[in-house]
């Protein structure tokens, strides 16, 4: 009988010793919850970082686009560009003087390129001294002699600084001598009355549309 009591006491002491080295159940659960929370937070941070990287890599950034002018067309103009895009001009024509008019259409203007290209210059851009109202605002005009890069611009630099619908066109009369055209544009815009019914470049195809987003 004494031997049985001693065995029971030994067993109790062993269990007590084992329990002293084991954390309480509530502490173990708390540590488990913390580990799970840390893991979840790390995953969320990783997902957020990945999402940000994807957004940054897919958002288009403003660049300088070289527009090439020919007889009678523009090349190199995308349909859509981000705000802040800058334009430059190269005239590839061997015989015609060209300009690049950067023109922001009024938000309410809904006519197509084909319809706008049939307007007289004064209807398209307006004229302050006569009170004629155009269909938008001229932001910049860039000039280039045949087979040359742009040599100057009037108004502001050709930067698409606001979102909206733009047209790019050339208003030089067809067949005008390049030196004469350069001198005439140096004095100001060429009036409709001064060209005696000769069509302008945009009337024979040199007008294109560009949408600025951002």
Secondary structure, DSSP 8 states (H G I E B T S, - for coil): -HHHHHHHHHHHHHHHHHHHTS--HHHHHHHHHHHHHHHHHHHHHHHHHHHHHHHHHHS----EEEEEEETTEEES--SEEETTEEEEEEE--SS--EEEEEEEE-TT----HHHHTTS-HHHHH-BGGGTB--SEEEEEEEEE-TTEE--EEEES-SEE-S-EEEEEE---BTT--HHHHHHHHHHS---GGGTTT--BGGGGT-EEEEEEE-
